[in-house]
């Protein structure tokens, strides 16, 4: 009898594991829950550091291996990681779902003429 119970538990494990590990349904905002716009301070293969131009704070973000979500501000042109350098104006979309650490979902490369609406008006 004990063998039948153990066999039933072992047979049920894949179904339980699938239910626990199954991803959450897709949400409307697929990019990131927040964004920051500022000057690029540091870039490496594993992280990026941005100085927020509004607050003056430096924020660090983790990059997953093979990160390739770098676009122009209009989203039509893609960039390679090696094209980013310190001093560039960038906009980083990020979230903190993975163990509470900020990680970049998408990076937009901006030009200095593209400023937030609040700064253009006044």
C-alpha positions in Angstrom: 0.0 0.0 0.0 2.8 2.3 0.8 4.3 1.9 -2.6 1.0 2.9 -4.3 0.9 6.1 -2.2 4.5 7.0 -3.0 3.8 6.3 -6.7 0.7 8.5 -6.7 2.7 11.4 -5.1 5.5 11.0 -7.6 3.0 11.0 -10.5 1.3 14.2 -9.1 4.5 16.2 -8.7 4.8 17.4 -12.3 1.3 18.7 -12.3 1.9 20.5 -9.0 5.2 21.9 -10.2 3.6 23.2 -13.4 0.8 24.9 -11.4 3.3 26.6 -9.1 5.8 27.7 -11.8 3.3 28.6 -14.5 3.8 32.3 -15.6 1.2 34.9 -14.7 -1.1 36.0 -17.5 0.2 38.7 -19.7 -0.5 42.2 -18.5 -1.2 45.3 -20.6 2.1 46.9 -19.8 4.6 44.5 -21.2 7.7 46.7 -21.1 8.1 47.8 -17.5 6.1 49.2 -14.7 8.3 52.4 -14.4 10.8 54.4 -16.3 13.6 56.9 -15.6 15.2 59.3 -18.0 18.7 60.6 -17.5 22.4 60.6 -18.3 24.2 57.3 -18.7 26.9 57.1 -16.1 28.1 53.5 -16.3 27.4 50.5 -18.6 28.7 46.9 -18.4 27.6 43.5 -19.5 25.6 43.0 -16.3 24.4 46.4 -15.2 23.7 50.0 -16.2 23.7 53.1 -14.0 21.7 56.2 -14.9 21.8 59.7 -13.2 18.2 61.0 -13.1 18.3 64.5 -14.5 15.3 65.7 -12.5 16.3 64.4 -9.0 20.1 64.0 -9.4 20.0 60.5 -8.0 21.9 57.7 -9.6 20.0 54.5 -10.1 21.5 51.1 -11.0 19.7 48.4 -13.1 20.6 44.8 -13.7 20.8 43.5 -17.3 20.0 40.0 -18.1 22.5 38.0 -20.3 22.1 38.7 -24.0 20.1 41.9 -23.4 19.1 43.4 -26.7 16.3 45.8 -26.1 18.0 49.1 -27.1 16.1 51.3 -29.5 16.0 54.9 -30.8 13.4 57.1 -29.3 10.9 56.4 -32.1 11.4 52.6 -31.7 12.4 52.0 -35.3 16.2 51.7 -35.0 17.9 49.1 -32.8 21.4 49.6 -31.2 24.0 47.3 -29.9 25.3 47.4 -26.4 28.7 48.6 -27.6 27.1 51.8 -29.0 26.1 53.0 -25.6 28.6 55.2 -23.7 28.8 57.5 -20.7 27.1 60.9 -21.1 24.3 59.8 -23.5 20.7 60.7 -22.7 18.7 57.5 -22.2 15.3 56.4 -21.0 15.2 53.1 -19.2 11.9 51.1 -18.7 12.3 48.8 -15.7 10.5 46.8 -13.1 11.4 45.2 -9.7 9.6 41.9 -10.0 12.6 39.6 -9.8 13.7 39.4 -6.1 13.1 43.1 -5.6 16.1 44.2 -7.8 15.6 46.8 -10.5 16.2 45.3 -13.9 16.0 47.1 -17.3 13.4 45.9 -19.7 14.0 48.3 -22.5 16.5 51.2 -23.1 15.7 54.1 -25.5 18.6 56.3 -26.7 17.5 59.9 -26.8 19.0 63.0 -28.2 19.5 66.2 -26.2 16.7 68.0 -28.1 14.2 65.4 -26.8 13.2 66.7 -23.4 10.2 66.0 -21.2 7.2 68.1 -21.9 7.5 69.9 -18.5 11.0 71.1 -19.3 10.0 72.3 -22.8 7.1 74.5 -21.5 8.9 76.2 -18.8 
